[in-house]
Amino acid sequence: MNTSHQVIIAGAGPVGLLLACELALAKCTVLILEKAADPHSPLKQLPFGIRGLSASSIEALHRRGLLDEMEVPKRLQNPFTGKRSKQAGHFAGIPFEHDNIDTSGWPQGLPYSLLSEMAELEDVLTRRALSLGVEIRRGAGISGLAQDDDGVSVKVSVHAVAGQEPEREQGMRAAWLVGCDGARSVVRKQGGFEFAGTEPEFTGYSAKVDLASAAQLAPGRVVTERGMYFQSQPGYLNLQDFDGGAFHQSGEQVTREHLQAVLRRISGIDVTIDALHIATTWTDRARQATHYRNGRILLAGDAAHIHAPLGGQGLNLGIGDAMNLGWKLAATIHGTAADGLLDSYHAERHPVGERVLDWSRAQVAVMRPTPEGRALNAIFRDLMNTRDGATYFAGRVWGLI
């Protein structure tokens, strides 16, 4: 059984990669196991892969010299039009603008918010991790685990092609295991973690399609009695179907016919989708591990907390997890940590995650296609059109308050 690494990280997304970099900087030996054989996906590229970076994430990436390697944040452009956007962010789809925000009470220096692309961020972090000696194995997913007082043993299924039976299984062992393997985390499920929270109200869809007549749909975000549709540019659709998350949880693939039926039902318009190029679904399910550590197993990122992907909060939350955990786990490995240092990871990060989950739930309440939801939406829209309101919401979204 392979025991050459001090830490095994499950998942080669931004959180797992950044955590690996932090550990490697502290002279820890790290192996990343990633189930997907190919890291590239159109859903990680613009425009689907657009993510907003908060002030704390910007500072963390800048401190490690990673921000300068990223080109998308330097452009500060709308990913569809290529122009600088007036919009600084949104709450429940209600925008607030840069010109309406009072930044005089906030420290100056780095930008408060930047646009990033998931694909580029992962590429930058992968290069850095490899340069620091991190080993990354793709097409290798954890299928079983067990821990004892000295470490964690994992069973790894190696896949040459996604969706096919594993070519082989092998055992590995490390002193520590960190699950950064996303919302459906195997590490969380098999590591003895309780995952508490609330069930979804809707299935969200993000898709690129060819419409017979894009002009049939109003531009921007439109709320109806059956849900919401948002056509950011012709053929780029975001939908919210308040079905209790049933379709997403069914695991069915999105077909052209299904998406067309959902769009017609929500919009009330007999719109025709000629072709479906790509689509993904998601929900507003909001859950959080009650503890981020169980012995020698820890969780970070979406493995520790999930919520609706509104405003890029998930990425920023995960970056914060990685920066908090990295040096603490390294100090524990090297025997220089004070008593209780590693447990402070949960104590410090769990409340932050809980706050973000409540922020997400509040947005869903404002988005509901009900009389109550529409009333809340109108009140929040009025509030966010004030300078104080826009400043407050910007501070929350950007992680400044």
N, C-alpha and C positions, 0 to 999 in steps of 0.2 A: 504493500500500500504506500502510495506517494505521500511523504511527510516533509517535503522540502520547503514548504511555505508556512509562514507564521499566520497569515490571514488568507482565507478564501472569501471572495466577494461574489455573490450571485447577482449577475446583471451588469451589462456594459452600456447602460444608459448614462446620461450626464452625472447622476448621483453616484453610481458605482465607480465611474471613471475618476471623478473628482476625489472621492474618498481614497481610491487607490493612489492617486498622486500625493495626497496629504500623508498617507502612510509611508510611501516610498521616500518622500522628502525626509522623513524621520528614520530612514534606514531600516524599514521593515520589509520583509519579503512578502510579496502579494501575488496571488493568482486570481484572475477574474474568469469566471465561467459564464458564458452567454449562450442561451439556448438557440437563438437565431443564428443561422450560418452566415447570412448576409446582412450587414448592418444598414444597408441602403434601402430607403423606402421613399416614394414620392410624398408620403404623408409627413415626412420629416423635413421636406424641402418647401420653399416658398410656393404658394402662400399658406398651405396647410400647416407648415412647420413653424410659422411665426410665433414667437413667444416674447412677452415683455419681461425685461430684467428689472428687478427692484433695486433700490439704492444699496441695500446690503449685499446683493448678488454682484452688482457692479464693483463694489469695493473689494469683495473677495477675489473676483477674477483679476482685477487690477493689481492687487497685492501680489498675486502669483505670476504676473507678467503675461496673463492669458488674454486679457482684453485687447491688447495691441495686435494680437494675432487674428482677431475676428474682424471681418470686413463689413458684414451686414450692420452691426451697431453703429459704425462710423457714418453710414449713409443717412440714418434717421429718416428713411423714406417710407411712404405708404407702399406696401408690397405689391399692390395692384397698379397704382398709377405712376409709381416712381418719383412722386413728388413728396415734399415735406408735408406731413399731416398736421392739421390744426389740433386734432384730437389727442389728448394726453392720456386717455384711458377711459374706462367705463365702469359703471356699476349696474348690473342687471340689464346691460345693453343700452343704458342711458349714458351718453358721452359727456365728458367734461373736457374743456379746452385749455391749452397752455396759457392763453392770454387772460384767463379768468382765475388764475391761481396765484396766491400771494406766497412767495417763497422767501420773504424777508426774514422770517423767523427760523429758517433752516440753514444749516452750515453750507457754505459754498465749497466748491472744488470739483469733484466728479459730478457727472450728470445724475439726476434723480431717477431717471428711467430711460431705458434704451430698448429698441427692437432687436431681437436676435432670431437666428434660424436654428432649429434643433439639429439639423444635419451638420451645419458648420460647427456648432458648439461641440458636438460629439467628435467630429474630426479633429478639432484642436485639442480636446482632452485626450483623445486616443494617442495622438503624436506625443504629447507631453508624457503620458503614462509609459509608453514604450521607451522614451528617452531616459526615463528614470529607472528602467529595469523591471517594470511590471510585466508579468506574463498574461496574455489574453488568449483564451481558447474559445473560439466561436463554434457553434454547432454542438455545444456541450452543456446540457442542462442538468441540474440537480434533480434526481428522482427519489431520493431517500436520504435520511440523515439520522444520526444518533450522537449524543454528547455524553461525556463523562467528566471527571474532575480535571483531566489533563488536556482535553481538546474535543474536537468535533470530527466525526467520520461522515463522509458523504458518499452516496452512490451517484455516479455520473453517467447519464445516457448520452452517447455521442451520435449525432445525426449528421450525415453528409448532406441530406436534402430535407428541408423543412416538410413536416407532414408525413414523412415515411418512418417506418420502423427503425429503431436505433441500430446502427451497425454493430455496436458493442457497448458493454457497460464496464465501468471500472471503479475501483474504490480510491478515494483520496482522503487525506486527513490534514488538519491544520489546528493550531492552537485556538483560533477564533474563526467564526463564520458570521458574515454580515449579509443579510438579505436586502438587496437593492433590486429585486426582481419583479417590481411592479405590482399593480393592483391585484393580480391573481397569484401573488407570491407563494411559491412552494415552500420556501423557508419559513414563512409565517404560518402556513397551514400545518406543516409537519414539525415546527419548532415549539409548539405548545403555547402559542400566543392567542389570547382572546381578542376578537375584532368586533368592537361594539359601535353602534351608531344607528342611522336611520336609512330606511329603504327609499328607492327612487320614486319620483313622481312622473318622470318623462324619459323617453328615448330621444337622444340628440343625434342628428345626422350631419355629417360634413361630406360634401360631394362635389365633384366636377362633372358636369353633364353638358350635352348639347340639347338646347331647347328649341322646339319648332318655332317659338316666338317668345324670346326673352322679354319683350315689351309687354307681354300679358301680365307679368308680375311687377308690382311696384318696387322701385329701388329702395335699398335700406331695410330696416327692421320693421316688420309688420306683425302685429299681434291680432289674432282673431279669437273667436269663441272656442276654437278647437286646438289652438297652439300658436306657434310662431314660425315665420319663415323670414330669412334674411338673404337677399341676393346682393352680395358685395360688389360683384361685377357680373356681366352676363355669363351664366353657366356655372358660377361658383355659389353653391347653396349651403346654408346652414338651416336646419329645421329642428323644432322641438315639438314632439308629439306626446301629449300628456296621457300616455298609455300605462303609467305605473312602471315604466322601464321594461315592459313585457317583451318587446321585440329584441332588445339588446340582450336580455337574459336568456332568450331562446337559443342564442348562438347561431341563428340562421344567417346566411349571406344576404347582403343587400342586392337585390336584382333591380333592373330598370323598371319592371312592372310594379314591384313593391314600392319603390321610391316615388314613382309617378302617382300611385294611389294615395300615399301619405301626403304628398304635396297637394294633390287635388282636394283631399279632405280638409287639410289645414287652411288652404287659401280660398277654397270655395270657387276656384277657377278651373275650367276644363283645359288645363295646360298639358302639353304633350312633351315627354322626354324622348328625343330621338335616339340618344346614345348615353350610356353611363360609362365614364372613364375610370373613376375611382370613387370609393365611398367607405366611410367608417362610421361606427356608432359608438355612443357613450351614454352615460346616465348621470344623474345628480345624486346617486348613492353616496352617502357621507358616513364613513366609518373610520375608526382609529384604533390601533392596538392599545390595549389598556396599559401595557408596559412595553417599552422599547428594548428591554434586555431580559433574556432568560438564560442565566448562567453564562455560557461562552457563545451564545447566539444573540446577535443584535439585529435591529431593523432600521432602515433609513429610506427616505423618499416615499414613493407610492406604496411600497410594501408595508409602511408604518401607518399611512393615512391616505384615504381616497376621498375625492369630492368632485363636483362638477368642474370641468376645465374652463373656468371663467376668469379671464384676465391674467393667465399665466401664473397664478398663485402656487400651483403644484410644483413647478420647476423651482421657483424661488424658495419654497419651503424645503425642498430636497437639498438644494445647495447649502442652505443654512444647517441642515442636519449633518451633511458631510463635513463642513468646516468645524462644527462643534465636536463631532465624534473623532475625527482623524487624529488630532494631537493627543486626545485623552486615551484612546486605544493604544497609540504608539507608546505613550509614557507607561501604561500598564504593562505592555509587552516587555519594555526595557527595565522594568522594576523601579522606575523613578516616580511613579504616581503616588500621590497622597491617598490615604484611606478614603474611600467613597468617591474618588474622582470620576471613575467610569460611570457610576450610578448617577452622577450629576448630569450626564447626557440626557437621560429620561427626564429628570427633574426640570431641566431648562428647556428642552425642546417640546415635550408633550404639551405644555400650556400654549406654546406658539401654534402648534398644529390644531389644538382645540379652537383657538381663536379664528384660524383660517376656515375651519369647517363651519363655524357659526356664521362667518362672513358669507360663505357660499350658500348656506341655507337661507340667509336673509335675502340674497339675490333671487333665489328660486321663488320665495314668497312674493316678491315684487313682479316676477315674470308670469305668475299664474294667469291663465286666461279665464278668470272669474271676476265677478263684480268687485270682490275684495282686492284681488290682485291689480285690477285696473285702477282702483282708487289709490292703492299704495303707490303704483307707478306714477300717477299724476302728482302726488305729494312729493315723491323723491325727485321727480323731474324739476319741480319748482325749486326745491331746496338746492339742487345741484346747479341751477342757473344763477345762484347767488355766489358772491366771491368767497364768503366764509364756507358755504357748502362745498363748492368745488375744491377749496383748499383742504378741507377735512377729508374728502373722499380721495383726493390725490395722495395725501399723507398716508392713508391706510393702504391704498393700492401699491404705493411705492415703498412701503415699509419704513416710513419715517416717524410714525406715531403708533 
